[in-house]
């Protein structure tokens, strides 16, 4: 599910950038909302997977080796900073994994 959400976000981002270059004057409001929706979907998939990780419902060793870097990168990415506001924790699973894995 993470791979599918990542694919959709990357595909839309590529198309959206191309559209913005071709039509710089166009109203992008609807496209921005769709982009935020794709980002939230991806973060929700990561968050669910992290919760499953902490509940021992998935292979912890494999999950950590596959997604540790991605989880850390998404929390630290400037483009996702609004989603990880310390005042309003929205993705508890991601933040718990980030806190644990960033120390190592």
Secondary structure, 3 states (H helix, E strand, C coil): CHHHHHHHHHHHHHHHHHHHHHCCCCCCHHHHHHHHHHHHHHHHHHHHHHHHHHCCCCCHHHHHHHHHHHHHHHHHCHHHHHHHCCCCCCCHHHHHHHHHHHHC
